[in-house]
Amino acid sequence: MEKNKDQMTPLERFAAYNKQESIDRLPCVPIVGNTAARVIGVRVSDFRGNGKLIAKAHIESYQLFRYDTVRIFTDLYVQAEAMGAEVHYPMDETAYLKVPAIEAVSQIDNLQPANPYLDGNLPHHLEAMKIAMDAIGHEVPITGALIAPFTNAAFLIGTENLVRLVGKNPEAVHKLCEVSLQTALQYAKAIIDIGCTPSLTDAMSSTTVISPRQFREFSVPYLKRLIDYIHSRGKTVTLHVCGKTAKIWEDMCDAGADCLSIDNDASLLDAKAKVGFRSRLMGNIKPSETMLQGTIHDVRKAVYQCVAQGFDNPKGYIVASGCSLPTETPFENIKAMLDAVREIGYPIHGSQLKEGVVEGVKF
């Protein structure tokens, strides 16, 4: 096969990989978020309320880099905003939470699940997914970012308040997670009805925020119900939890995740040893230190290191960034990530990777 040129579409590659058939290279997913704005030369804030522009950015980004999954995403707050939270949209940076939906536990009963076809920016994200599906869905998987219930609960009442309530008022936390789950279920249904696949993000379930025991009590039950629904619709689930997650990998699998997206704070080798027989792994090239600030050589070296650690995972491995790429990630670094995966090719010879020098890359 000619190197640096794909021989399969992403859908063909995944289908063959899932059946353990021959593929041209490992799947590769630099998790492109608002870097897509740079591809078409618009401001990040221009995405607000503009599904057509979101779609255009992600379609052209995929066509430029040819990675293996297109993820429609702008920020973590679209579901909370649709439920009443106030989100600030800087001129050309990723949005952030300005004011939670409620201030006090007494207001929880006032919260209502969001209607994905009417509320906030959810309809515009669905529009973007539909346009992307129609344009490129025949060759690449299109996913929609879906914020998990516990994380969304943090944005409804504020992270500090939620963490405090975890210890002092667990009943309130469960009520917040339940209403968040209802929003997530309705949004998941809308995503799947378009033909896309929900991609779960649960940033606040990191063990840097809550303990593994609290994750099992407050996050896992709602994740499982959400994942069970997605599975019932014939879709698999990738679950990303930010930061340190080693102590909850087994719980993430118990919740039903088919693929664990491993942050760069964690070890692929440890994940492979602990849960590799239960779940596919993806990760975990450093988004900021390597992809944003590193050289092309740094990126290629990181790819080779990650492939050496993850390629023989029993349930499969996807080369990916550890989290969403920063907006200003250089295009040449994204290209270098894909090119390195193409250079390695498939099948992969572990003895060659372990030697520490492949294609002139030392690691």
C-alpha atoms as a printed R data frame, in Angstrom:
    type eleno elety resid chain resno       x      y      z
1   ATOM     1    CA   MET     A     1   0.000  0.000  0.000
2   ATOM     2    CA   GLU     A     2   1.120  3.532 -0.708
3   ATOM     3    CA   LYS     A     3   2.043  5.239  2.524
4   ATOM     4    CA   ASN     A     4   0.375  8.499  3.593
5   ATOM     5    CA   LYS     A     5  -2.675  7.676  1.511
6   ATOM     6    CA   ASP     A     6  -5.800  6.092  2.937
7   ATOM     7    CA   GLN     A     7  -7.070  2.984  1.223
8   ATOM     8    CA   MET     A     8 -10.399  2.859  3.085
9   ATOM     9    CA   THR     A     9 -13.078  5.249  4.256
10  ATOM    10    CA   PRO     A    10 -13.492  5.594  8.035
11  ATOM    11    CA   LEU     A    11 -16.727  3.588  7.947
12  ATOM    12    CA   GLU     A    12 -15.028  0.820  5.973
13  ATOM    13    CA   ARG     A    13 -12.064  0.901  8.347
14  ATOM    14    CA   PHE     A    14 -14.200  0.620 11.480
15  ATOM    15    CA   ALA     A    15 -16.381 -2.109  9.982
16  ATOM    16    CA   ALA     A    16 -13.344 -4.212  9.085
17  ATOM    17    CA   TYR     A    17 -11.551 -3.481 12.379
18  ATOM    18    CA   ASN     A    18 -14.614 -4.540 14.366
19  ATOM    19    CA   LYS     A    19 -14.585 -7.882 12.513
20  ATOM    20    CA   GLN     A    20 -10.805 -8.247 12.955
21  ATOM    21    CA   GLU     A    21 -10.383 -8.090  9.200
22  ATOM    22    CA   SER     A    22  -7.563 -6.410  7.273
23  ATOM    23    CA   ILE     A    23  -7.351 -2.604  7.508
24  ATOM    24    CA   ASP     A    24  -4.975 -0.022  6.047
25  ATOM    25    CA   ARG     A    25  -4.197  1.737  9.340
26  ATOM    26    CA   LEU     A    26  -5.515  2.181 12.861
27  ATOM    27    CA   PRO     A    27  -8.465  4.552 13.285
28  ATOM    28    CA   CYS     A    28  -7.271  8.021 14.285
29  ATOM    29    CA   VAL     A    29  -9.347 10.734 15.974
30  ATOM    30    CA   PRO     A    30  -7.752 14.041 16.833
31  ATOM    31    CA   ILE     A    31 -10.749 15.281 18.821
32  ATOM    32    CA   VAL     A    32 -11.430 18.401 16.803
33  ATOM    33    CA   GLY     A    33 -13.717 20.883 18.499
34  ATOM    34    CA   ASN     A    34 -13.526 24.584 17.825
35  ATOM    35    CA   THR     A    35 -10.362 24.186 15.774
36  ATOM    36    CA   ALA     A    36 -12.911 23.590 13.021
37  ATOM    37    CA   ALA     A    37 -13.685 27.330 13.135
38  ATOM    38    CA   ARG     A    38 -10.115 28.014 12.049
39  ATOM    39    CA   VAL     A    39 -10.493 25.687  9.073
40  ATOM    40    CA   ILE     A    40 -13.150 27.941  7.545
41  ATOM    41    CA   GLY     A    41 -11.829 31.212  8.967
42  ATOM    42    CA   VAL     A    42 -14.678 32.157 11.304
43  ATOM    43    CA   ARG     A    43 -14.862 33.138 14.972
44  ATOM    44    CA   VAL     A    44 -15.903 30.543 17.520
45  ATOM    45    CA   SER     A    45 -18.763 32.781 18.626
46  ATOM    46    CA   ASP     A    46 -20.139 32.655 15.070
47  ATOM    47    CA   PHE     A    47 -21.228 29.074 15.788
48  ATOM    48    CA   ARG     A    48 -23.856 30.234 18.270
49  ATOM    49    CA   GLY     A    49 -27.290 29.643 16.830
50  ATOM    50    CA   ASN     A    50 -25.875 28.648 13.448
51  ATOM    51    CA   GLY     A    51 -26.126 24.951 12.707
52  ATOM    52    CA   LYS     A    52 -25.253 25.459  9.057
53  ATOM    53    CA   LEU     A    53 -21.936 27.086  9.989
54  ATOM    54    CA   ILE     A    54 -21.107 24.401 12.576
55  ATOM    55    CA   ALA     A    55 -21.728 21.771  9.912
56  ATOM    56    CA   LYS     A    56 -19.674 23.595  7.286
57  ATOM    57    CA   ALA     A    57 -16.720 23.845  9.672
58  ATOM    58    CA   HIS     A    58 -16.741 20.175 10.646
59  ATOM    59    CA   ILE     A    59 -17.337 18.939  7.105
60  ATOM    60    CA   GLU     A    60 -14.423 20.966  5.741
61  ATOM    61    CA   SER     A    61 -12.216 20.001  8.690
62  ATOM    62    CA   TYR     A    62 -12.859 16.327  7.993
63  ATOM    63    CA   GLN     A    63 -12.198 16.813  4.288
64  ATOM    64    CA   LEU     A    64  -8.910 18.543  5.085
65  ATOM    65    CA   PHE     A    65  -7.519 16.027  7.580
66  ATOM    66    CA   ARG     A    66  -9.474 12.790  6.882
67  ATOM    67    CA   TYR     A    67  -9.728 11.596 10.478
68  ATOM    68    CA   ASP     A    68 -12.068  8.807 11.473
69  ATOM    69    CA   THR     A    69 -14.912 10.405 13.431
70  ATOM    70    CA   VAL     A    70 -16.628 13.773 13.045
71  ATOM    71    CA   ARG     A    71 -17.891 15.059 16.402
72  ATOM    72    CA   ILE     A    72 -20.349 17.939 16.422
73  ATOM    73    CA   PHE     A    73 -19.317 19.959 19.468
74  ATOM    74    CA   THR     A    74 -18.875 23.574 20.547
75  ATOM    75    CA   ASP     A    75 -18.871 23.541 24.349
76  ATOM    76    CA   LEU     A    76 -19.969 21.546 27.395
77  ATOM    77    CA   TYR     A    77 -22.937 23.707 28.287
78  ATOM    78    CA   VAL     A    78 -25.504 23.268 25.511
79  ATOM    79    CA   GLN     A    79 -27.783 21.023 27.572
80  ATOM    80    CA   ALA     A    80 -27.520 23.111 30.748
81  ATOM    81    CA   GLU     A    81 -28.135 26.280 28.740
82  ATOM    82    CA   ALA     A    82 -31.258 24.716 27.262
83  ATOM    83    CA   MET     A    83 -32.400 24.112 30.854
84  ATOM    84    CA   GLY     A    84 -31.859 27.701 31.969
85  ATOM    85    CA   ALA     A    85 -28.137 28.195 32.634
86  ATOM    86    CA   GLU     A    86 -26.519 31.380 31.329
87  ATOM    87    CA   VAL     A    87 -23.536 30.787 29.063
88  ATOM    88    CA   HIS     A    88 -21.052 33.460 28.017
89  ATOM    89    CA   TYR     A    89 -19.805 33.452 24.446
90  ATOM    90    CA   PRO     A    90 -16.481 35.288 24.109
91  ATOM    91    CA   MET     A    91 -15.802 36.824 20.707
92  ATOM    92    CA   ASP     A    92 -13.437 34.099 19.557
93  ATOM    93    CA   GLU     A    93 -12.961 31.581 22.329
94  ATOM    94    CA   THR     A    94 -14.868 28.582 23.657
95  ATOM    95    CA   ALA     A    95 -17.981 29.443 25.655
96  ATOM    96    CA   TYR     A    96 -18.041 29.086 29.414
97  ATOM    97    CA   LEU     A    97 -20.678 28.872 32.129
98  ATOM    98    CA   LYS     A    98 -21.583 32.311 33.464
99  ATOM    99    CA   VAL     A    99 -24.548 31.616 35.764
100 ATOM   100    CA   PRO     A   100 -25.946 28.183 36.705
101 ATOM   101    CA   ALA     A   101 -29.625 27.516 36.054
102 ATOM   102    CA   ILE     A   102 -30.515 27.641 39.753
103 ATOM   103    CA   GLU     A   103 -28.994 29.009 42.950
104 ATOM   104    CA   ALA     A   104 -30.520 26.793 45.625
105 ATOM   105    CA   VAL     A   105 -31.795 23.288 46.290
106 ATOM   106    CA   SER     A   106 -35.286 24.710 46.771
107 ATOM   107    CA   GLN     A   107 -35.342 25.555 43.041
108 ATOM   108    CA   ILE     A   108 -34.594 22.048 41.754
109 ATOM   109    CA   ASP     A   109 -38.262 21.219 41.306
110 ATOM   110    CA   ASN     A   110 -38.562 24.186 38.936
111 ATOM   111    CA   LEU     A   111 -36.176 22.564 36.454
112 ATOM   112    CA   GLN     A   112 -37.658 20.891 33.405
113 ATOM   113    CA   PRO     A   113 -35.995 18.552 30.890
114 ATOM   114    CA   ALA     A   114 -34.997 20.388 27.728
115 ATOM   115    CA   ASN     A   115 -36.758 19.867 24.423
116 ATOM   116    CA   PRO     A   116 -33.917 19.282 21.947
117 ATOM   117    CA   TYR     A   117 -36.024 20.603 19.063
118 ATOM   118    CA   LEU     A   118 -36.929 23.883 20.765
119 ATOM   119    CA   ASP     A   119 -34.596 24.878 23.589
120 ATOM   120    CA   GLY     A   120 -31.331 26.794 23.535
121 ATOM   121    CA   ASN     A   121 -28.760 25.810 20.945
122 ATOM   122    CA   LEU     A   122 -29.760 22.140 20.859
123 ATOM   123    CA   PRO     A   123 -31.813 22.566 17.648
124 ATOM   124    CA   HIS     A   124 -28.824 24.169 15.918
125 ATOM   125    CA   HIS     A   125 -26.542 21.299 16.903
126 ATOM   126    CA   LEU     A   126 -29.095 18.834 15.589
127 ATOM   127    CA   GLU     A   127 -29.245 20.827 12.363
128 ATOM   128    CA   ALA     A   128 -25.455 20.599 12.092
129 ATOM   129    CA   MET     A   129 -25.575 16.826 12.604
130 ATOM   130    CA   LYS     A   130 -28.251 16.423  9.944
131 ATOM   131    CA   ILE     A   131 -26.298 18.463  7.395
132 ATOM   132    CA   ALA     A   132 -23.086 16.569  8.169
133 ATOM   133    CA   MET     A   133 -24.865 13.218  7.893
134 ATOM   134    CA   ASP     A   134 -26.275 14.141  4.500
135 ATOM   135    CA   ALA     A   135 -22.924 15.434  3.225
136 ATOM   136    CA   ILE     A   136 -20.347 12.948  4.552
137 ATOM   137    CA   GLY     A   137 -22.229 10.391  6.663
138 ATOM   138    CA   HIS     A   138 -21.829  7.806  3.913
139 ATOM   139    CA   GLU     A   139 -18.088  7.637  4.571
140 ATOM   140    CA   VAL     A   140 -17.364  8.759  8.167
141 ATOM   141    CA   PRO     A   141 -19.194  8.290 11.486
142 ATOM   142    CA   ILE     A   142 -20.932 11.458 12.681
143 ATOM   143    CA   THR     A   143 -21.318 11.812 16.441
144 ATOM   144    CA   GLY     A   144 -23.023 14.381 18.601
145 ATOM   145    CA   ALA     A   145 -21.504 15.432 21.908
146 ATOM   146    CA   LEU     A   146 -23.786 14.399 24.761
147 ATOM   147    CA   ILE     A   147 -23.056 15.675 28.269
148 ATOM   148    CA   ALA     A   148 -23.552 13.011 30.923
149 ATOM   149    CA   PRO     A   149 -26.090 13.591 33.728
150 ATOM   150    CA   PHE     A   150 -23.712 14.221 36.646
151 ATOM   151    CA   THR     A   151 -21.659 16.752 34.701
152 ATOM   152    CA   ASN     A   152 -24.773 18.525 33.471
153 ATOM   153    CA   ALA     A   153 -26.038 18.615 37.063
154 ATOM   154    CA   ALA     A   154 -22.886 20.532 37.996
155 ATOM   155    CA   PHE     A   155 -23.742 23.181 35.440
156 ATOM   156    CA   LEU     A   156 -27.319 23.460 36.682
157 ATOM   157    CA   ILE     A   157 -26.386 24.398 40.250
158 ATOM   158    CA   GLY     A   158 -22.655 25.178 39.999
159 ATOM   159    CA   THR     A   159 -19.779 22.751 40.442
160 ATOM   160    CA   GLU     A   160 -18.806 23.895 43.941
161 ATOM   161    CA   ASN     A   161 -22.393 23.635 45.109
162 ATOM   162    CA   LEU     A   162 -22.809 20.178 43.614
163 ATOM   163    CA   VAL     A   163 -19.624 18.852 45.200
164 ATOM   164    CA   ARG     A   164 -20.812 20.208 48.548
165 ATOM   165    CA   LEU     A   165 -24.233 18.620 48.091
166 ATOM   166    CA   VAL     A   166 -22.675 15.247 47.322
167 ATOM   167    CA   GLY     A   167 -21.708 15.066 50.976
168 ATOM   168    CA   LYS     A   168 -24.503 17.042 52.617
169 ATOM   169    CA   ASN     A   169 -27.612 16.428 50.531
170 ATOM   170    CA   PRO     A   170 -27.346 13.360 48.298
171 ATOM   171    CA   GLU     A   171 -31.095 13.396 47.614
172 ATOM   172    CA   ALA     A   172 -30.737 16.797 45.916
173 ATOM   173    CA   VAL     A   173 -27.869 15.501 43.781
174 ATOM   174    CA   HIS     A   174 -29.967 12.556 42.639
175 ATOM   175    CA   LYS     A   175 -32.830 14.880 41.701
176 ATOM   176    CA   LEU     A   176 -30.453 17.037 39.652
177 ATOM   177    CA   CYS     A   177 -29.019 13.957 37.950
178 ATOM   178    CA   GLU     A   178 -32.493 12.615 37.202
179 ATOM   179    CA   VAL     A   179 -33.704 15.767 35.453
180 ATOM   180    CA   SER     A   180 -30.370 15.939 33.610
181 ATOM   181    CA   LEU     A   181 -30.822 12.329 32.539
182 ATOM   182    CA   GLN     A   182 -34.240 13.109 31.091
183 ATOM   183    CA   THR     A   183 -32.695 15.899 28.999
184 ATOM   184    CA   ALA     A   184 -29.876 13.554 27.923
185 ATOM   185    CA   LEU     A   185 -32.301 10.796 26.948
186 ATOM   186    CA   GLN     A   186 -34.398 13.135 24.819
187 ATOM   187    CA   TYR     A   187 -31.308 14.631 23.194
188 ATOM   188    CA   ALA     A   188 -29.845 11.160 22.599
189 ATOM   189    CA   LYS     A   189 -33.076 10.099 20.903
190 ATOM   190    CA   ALA     A   190 -32.975 13.154 18.629
191 ATOM   191    CA   ILE     A   191 -29.316 12.504 17.750
192 ATOM   192    CA   ILE     A   192 -29.963  8.859 16.918
193 ATOM   193    CA   ASP     A   193 -33.119  9.657 14.963
194 ATOM   194    CA   ILE     A   194 -30.914 11.701 12.610
195 ATOM   195    CA   GLY     A   195 -28.639  8.699 12.164
196 ATOM   196    CA   CYS     A   196 -25.783  9.958 14.329
197 ATOM   197    CA   THR     A   197 -24.241  8.417 17.435
198 ATOM   198    CA   PRO     A   198 -24.107 10.155 20.838
199 ATOM   199    CA   SER     A   199 -20.578 10.604 22.218
200 ATOM   200    CA   LEU     A   200 -20.625 10.859 26.012
201 ATOM   201    CA   THR     A   201 -18.575 13.371 27.965
202 ATOM   202    CA   ASP     A   202 -18.579 13.312 31.765
203 ATOM   203    CA   ALA     A   203 -15.942 15.853 32.753
204 ATOM   204    CA   MET     A   204 -17.070 16.363 36.352
205 ATOM   205    CA   SER     A   205 -16.981 12.643 37.158
206 ATOM   206    CA   SER     A   206 -13.188 12.762 37.204
207 ATOM   207    CA   THR     A   207 -11.622 11.430 40.379
208 ATOM   208    CA   THR     A   208  -9.962 14.835 40.701
209 ATOM   209    CA   VAL     A   209 -13.489 16.166 41.438
210 ATOM   210    CA   ILE     A   210 -15.335 13.324 43.196
211 ATOM   211    CA   SER     A   211 -14.227 10.057 44.769
212 ATOM   212    CA   PRO     A   212 -14.632  6.670 43.067
213 ATOM   213    CA   ARG     A   213 -17.323  5.805 45.630
214 ATOM   214    CA   GLN     A   214 -19.215  9.001 44.777
215 ATOM   215    CA   PHE     A   215 -18.841  8.226 41.068
216 ATOM   216    CA   ARG     A   216 -20.469  4.851 41.637
217 ATOM   217    CA   GLU     A   217 -23.295  6.415 43.674
218 ATOM   218    CA   PHE     A   218 -24.092  9.560 41.690
219 ATOM   219    CA   SER     A   219 -22.848  9.034 38.159
220 ATOM   220    CA   VAL     A   220 -22.895  5.349 37.243
221 ATOM   221    CA   PRO     A   221 -26.655  4.707 37.716
222 ATOM   222    CA   TYR     A   222 -27.559  7.538 35.349
223 ATOM   223    CA   LEU     A   223 -24.804  6.714 32.883
224 ATOM   224    CA   LYS     A   224 -26.027  3.124 32.767
225 ATOM   225    CA   ARG     A   225 -29.608  4.114 32.039
226 ATOM   226    CA   LEU     A   226 -28.443  6.476 29.311
227 ATOM   227    CA   ILE     A   227 -26.066  3.936 27.777
228 ATOM   228    CA   ASP     A   228 -28.699  1.195 27.960
229 ATOM   229    CA   TYR     A   229 -31.011  3.399 25.908
230 ATOM   230    CA   ILE     A   230 -28.311  4.155 23.329
231 ATOM   231    CA   HIS     A   231 -27.529  0.441 23.071
232 ATOM   232    CA   SER     A   232 -31.233 -0.305 22.626
233 ATOM   233    CA   ARG     A   233 -31.108  1.892 19.522
234 ATOM   234    CA   GLY     A   234 -28.254 -0.143 18.058
235 ATOM   235    CA   LYS     A   235 -25.455  2.309 18.784
236 ATOM   236    CA   THR     A   236 -22.190  1.800 20.623
237 ATOM   237    CA   VAL     A   237 -20.944  4.261 23.254
238 ATOM   238    CA   THR     A   238 -17.652  6.062 23.687
239 ATOM   239    CA   LEU     A   239 -17.310  7.571 27.168
240 ATOM   240    CA   HIS     A   240 -14.821 10.305 28.034
241 ATOM   241    CA   VAL     A   241 -14.113 11.318 31.606
242 ATOM   242    CA   CYS     A   242 -11.519 14.056 32.004
243 ATOM   243    CA   GLY     A   243  -8.423 13.903 34.189
244 ATOM   244    CA   LYS     A   244  -7.516 11.001 36.430
245 ATOM   245    CA   THR     A   245  -9.757  7.983 35.899
246 ATOM   246    CA   ALA     A   246  -7.706  4.873 36.691
247 ATOM   247    CA   LYS     A   247  -9.749  4.086 39.808
248 ATOM   248    CA   ILE     A   248 -13.071  4.175 37.897
249 ATOM   249    CA   TRP     A   249 -12.229  2.394 34.612
250 ATOM   250    CA   GLU     A   250 -13.995 -0.763 35.741
251 ATOM   251    CA   ASP     A   251 -17.024  1.287 36.799
252 ATOM   252    CA   MET     A   252 -17.090  2.991 33.387
253 ATOM   253    CA   CYS     A   253 -17.177 -0.459 31.814
254 ATOM   254    CA   ASP     A   254 -19.878 -1.559 34.257
255 ATOM   255    CA   ALA     A   255 -21.956  1.410 33.081
256 ATOM   256    CA   GLY     A   256 -21.795 -0.122 29.607
257 ATOM   257    CA   ALA     A   257 -19.194  1.936 27.755
258 ATOM   258    CA   ASP     A   258 -17.908  0.164 24.644
259 ATOM   259    CA   CYS     A   259 -14.911  2.474 24.291
260 ATOM   260    CA   LEU     A   260 -13.079  4.426 26.978
261 ATOM   261    CA   SER     A   261 -11.535  7.724 25.890
262 ATOM   262    CA   ILE     A   262  -8.434  8.010 28.068
263 ATOM   263    CA   ASP     A   263  -7.214 11.456 29.115
264 ATOM   264    CA   ASN     A   264  -3.500 12.159 28.966
265 ATOM   265    CA   ASP     A   265  -3.374 12.149 32.791
266 ATOM   266    CA   ALA     A   266  -3.845  8.375 32.636
267 ATOM   267    CA   SER     A   267  -1.714  5.473 31.386
268 ATOM   268    CA   LEU     A   268  -2.734  3.522 28.302
269 ATOM   269    CA   LEU     A   269  -0.646  0.598 29.473
270 ATOM   270    CA   ASP     A   270  -2.462  0.513 32.798
271 ATOM   271    CA   ALA     A   271  -5.857  0.827 31.099
272 ATOM   272    CA   LYS     A   272  -4.991 -1.996 28.709
273 ATOM   273    CA   ALA     A   273  -3.949 -4.242 31.582
274 ATOM   274    CA   LYS     A   274  -6.984 -3.415 33.721
275 ATOM   275    CA   VAL     A   275  -9.922 -3.166 31.295
276 ATOM   276    CA   GLY     A   276  -8.560 -3.815 27.805
277 ATOM   277    CA   PHE     A   277 -10.383 -7.136 27.611
278 ATOM   278    CA   ARG     A   278 -13.671 -5.325 28.325
279 ATOM   279    CA   SER     A   279 -13.455 -2.108 26.336
280 ATOM   280    CA   ARG     A   280 -11.839 -0.525 23.319
281 ATOM   281    CA   LEU     A   281  -9.436  2.264 24.261
282 ATOM   282    CA   MET     A   282  -8.757  5.594 22.599
283 ATOM   283    CA   GLY     A   283  -6.193  8.244 23.485
284 ATOM   284    CA   ASN     A   284  -4.140  9.744 24.793
285 ATOM   285    CA   ILE     A   285  -1.850 12.262 23.063
286 ATOM   286    CA   LYS     A   286  -1.575 15.470 25.087
287 ATOM   287    CA   PRO     A   287  -3.875 18.114 23.553
288 ATOM   288    CA   SER     A   288  -2.043 21.173 24.881
289 ATOM   289    CA   GLU     A   289   1.578 20.195 25.491
290 ATOM   290    CA   THR     A   290   1.944 18.121 22.315
291 ATOM   291    CA   MET     A   291  -0.792 19.009 19.834
292 ATOM   292    CA   LEU     A   292  -0.951 22.755 20.544
293 ATOM   293    CA   GLN     A   293   2.580 23.599 21.651
294 ATOM   294    CA   GLY     A   294   4.664 20.745 20.254
295 ATOM   295    CA   THR     A   295   6.561 20.382 17.003
296 ATOM   296    CA   ILE     A   296   5.677 17.993 14.200
297 ATOM   297    CA   HIS     A   297   8.379 15.680 15.558
298 ATOM   298    CA   ASP     A   298   6.802 15.834 19.027
299 ATOM   299    CA   VAL     A   299   3.457 14.820 17.565
300 ATOM   300    CA   ARG     A   300   4.896 11.940 15.559
301 ATOM   301    CA   LYS     A   301   6.853 10.712 18.569
302 ATOM   302    CA   ALA     A   302   3.709 10.794 20.724
303 ATOM   303    CA   VAL     A   303   1.761  8.848 18.105
304 ATOM   304    CA   TYR     A   304   4.403  6.127 17.943
305 ATOM   305    CA   GLN     A   305   4.534  5.916 21.740
306 ATOM   306    CA   CYS     A   306   0.760  5.618 22.052
307 ATOM   307    CA   VAL     A   307   0.536  3.029 19.289
308 ATOM   308    CA   ALA     A   308   3.295  0.992 20.934
309 ATOM   309    CA   GLN     A   309   1.291  1.011 24.166
310 ATOM   310    CA   GLY     A   310  -2.205  0.495 22.786
311 ATOM   311    CA   PHE     A   311  -2.155 -1.325 19.434
312 ATOM   312    CA   ASP     A   312  -2.516 -4.794 20.945
313 ATOM   313    CA   ASN     A   313  -5.386 -3.930 23.276
314 ATOM   314    CA   PRO     A   314  -7.697 -6.968 23.142
315 ATOM   315    CA   LYS     A   315 -10.797 -4.909 22.327
316 ATOM   316    CA   GLY     A   316  -8.994 -2.610 19.902
317 ATOM   317    CA   TYR     A   317  -7.367  0.801 20.003
318 ATOM   318    CA   ILE     A   318  -8.011  4.199 18.414
319 ATOM   319    CA   VAL     A   319  -5.195  6.746 18.195
320 ATOM   320    CA   ALA     A   320  -6.619  9.960 19.636
321 ATOM   321    CA   SER     A   321  -5.932 13.112 21.566
322 ATOM   322    CA   GLY     A   322  -6.511 12.845 25.304
323 ATOM   323    CA   CYS     A   323  -9.300 15.423 25.133
324 ATOM   324    CA   SER     A   324 -10.669 18.021 22.700
325 ATOM   325    CA   LEU     A   325  -7.972 19.939 20.861
326 ATOM   326    CA   PRO     A   326  -7.412 23.590 21.799
327 ATOM   327    CA   THR     A   327  -8.860 25.987 19.241
328 ATOM   328    CA   GLU     A   328  -5.465 27.210 18.029
329 ATOM   329    CA   THR     A   329  -3.960 23.751 17.435
330 ATOM   330    CA   PRO     A   330  -1.709 24.083 14.345
331 ATOM   331    CA   PHE     A   331  -3.029 22.363 11.249
332 ATOM   332    CA   GLU     A   332   0.381 20.862 10.563
333 ATOM   333    CA   ASN     A   333   0.261 19.036 13.914
334 ATOM   334    CA   ILE     A   334  -3.130 17.523 13.152
335 ATOM   335    CA   LYS     A   335  -1.813 16.426  9.760
336 ATOM   336    CA   ALA     A   336   1.313 15.015 11.418
337 ATOM   337    CA   MET     A   337  -0.853 12.914 13.737
338 ATOM   338    CA   LEU     A   338  -2.710 11.338 10.824
339 ATOM   339    CA   ASP     A   339   0.434 10.950  8.736
340 ATOM   340    CA   ALA     A   340   2.226  9.129 11.538
341 ATOM   341    CA   VAL     A   341  -0.654  6.660 11.855
342 ATOM   342    CA   ARG     A   342  -0.553  6.146  8.078
343 ATOM   343    CA   GLU     A   343   3.205  5.578  8.195
344 ATOM   344    CA   ILE     A   344   2.824  2.899 10.850
345 ATOM   345    CA   GLY     A   345   0.153  1.163  8.787
346 ATOM   346    CA   TYR     A   346  -1.400 -2.166  9.642
347 ATOM   347    CA   PRO     A   347  -0.797 -4.872 10.710
348 ATOM   348    CA   ILE     A   348   1.517 -3.479 13.360
349 ATOM   349    CA   HIS     A   349   4.660 -5.320 14.355
350 ATOM   350    CA   GLY     A   350   5.164 -4.879 18.069
351 ATOM   351    CA   SER     A   351   8.814 -5.871 17.996
352 ATOM   352    CA   GLN     A   352   9.553 -3.035 15.589
353 ATOM   353    CA   LEU     A   353   7.741 -0.472 17.747
354 ATOM   354    CA   LYS     A   354   9.478 -1.691 20.882
355 ATOM   355    CA   GLU     A   355  12.872 -1.119 19.363
356 ATOM   356    CA   GLY     A   356  12.299  2.599 19.918
357 ATOM   357    CA   VAL     A   357  13.075  3.747 16.368
358 ATOM   358    CA   VAL     A   358  10.440  3.566 13.644
359 ATOM   359    CA   GLU     A   359  10.569  5.594 10.442
360 ATOM   360    CA   GLY     A   360  13.324  7.709 11.954
361 ATOM   361    CA   VAL     A   361  11.268  8.605 15.043
362 ATOM   362    CA   LYS     A   362  13.092  7.969 18.313
363 ATOM   363    CA   PHE     A   363  11.130  7.432 21.499
